[in-house]
Amino acid sequence: MFDQVTMKLNVDPLILGALKEDITSEDVSTNCVMPHAQQGEVDLICKEDGIICGLQVFARVFELLDERVNVEFYVKDGDEVTNGQPVGKVTGDIRVLLSGERTALNYLQRMSGIATYTHGVASLLKGSRTKLLDTRKTSPNNRIFEKYSVRIGGGNNHRYNLTDGVMLKDNHIGAAGGVRQAVEMAKEYAPFVRKIEVEVENLEMVTEAVAAGADIIMLDNMDCEKIREAMNIINGKAEVEISGNVTRENIAKLSGLGVDYISSGALTHSAPILDLSLKNLHAVGKLEVAKTHAMSI
């Protein structure tokens, strides 16, 4: 769950941006059929099996439109849900329920989809010492939601952004003139509290990274035989990460190699949504005649 400071500083502005994308001046369809304020409620229903994630964000969409909206959940983030299961109820001005529906569901479906996919991949590493990591391959302006979803699904977060850690990839190495030079420059520039990770593509680069004193060595797009050879060269002198086209379909064969981490961009860039829906919208209570005809944000 996002704490209050994170919500106000980092989450609310993103949700407001999403709402502004969907409502530039008014919700014309809603204002056509609901000219006055009217209290109502609608059910949140899961339409397939998976892991629910993003309930706080879902609720916040409606709260930013109208703080009087009440959202009740019957589950919590990380719970397994099944097709047809009621997972919550939203009560408030029907105009708010209609206007916020798509944005709220977009967040909840996307976040639940990532959590569900991650859960499936993480289960394939169960019993091994290897931690599953995400990457920076996230949707622009949605990283905070997508990396949270990975954690809820049972994965772990790699660095959050470029400020978060030193990772020397192929183009950094090319710019520096080689692995040794890149690591030496990183040690000279970066604060001592930051680990230095180096991406390598062959055994020669592995040897160079070990000699240079890299803290983490990422083995990029290597087959199992090459990974075993690289592990022998590293021999405990650095932590080891496997990366490159790791998916649910091929991760099982990597689980027994004894590496520290396996990172997968697929957790965020290839996870399908989990289908959820707001259904059975109906009025409750008496009609509340508003002074203005249309609602806008």
Secondary structure as UniProt FT lines:
FT   HELIX           4..6
FT   HELIX           7..11
FT   HELIX           12..22
FT   HELIX           28..33
FT   STRAND          37..46
FT   STRAND          50..51
FT   HELIX           55..65
FT   TURN            67..68
FT   STRAND          70..73
FT   TURN            77..78
FT   STRAND          80..81
FT   TURN            83..84
FT   STRAND          86..93
FT   HELIX           94..123
FT   TURN            124..127
FT   STRAND          131..133
FT   TURN            140..141
FT   HELIX           143..152
FT   TURN            153..154
FT   TURN            162..163
FT   STRAND          166..168
FT   HELIX           170..176
FT   HELIX           179..189
FT   TURN            192..193
FT   STRAND          196..200
FT   HELIX           203..212
FT   STRAND          216..220
FT   HELIX           224..234
FT   TURN            235..236
FT   STRAND          239..243
FT   TURN            248..250
FT   HELIX           252..254
FT   TURN            255..256
FT   STRAND          261..263
FT   HELIX           266..269
FT   STRAND          276..288
//
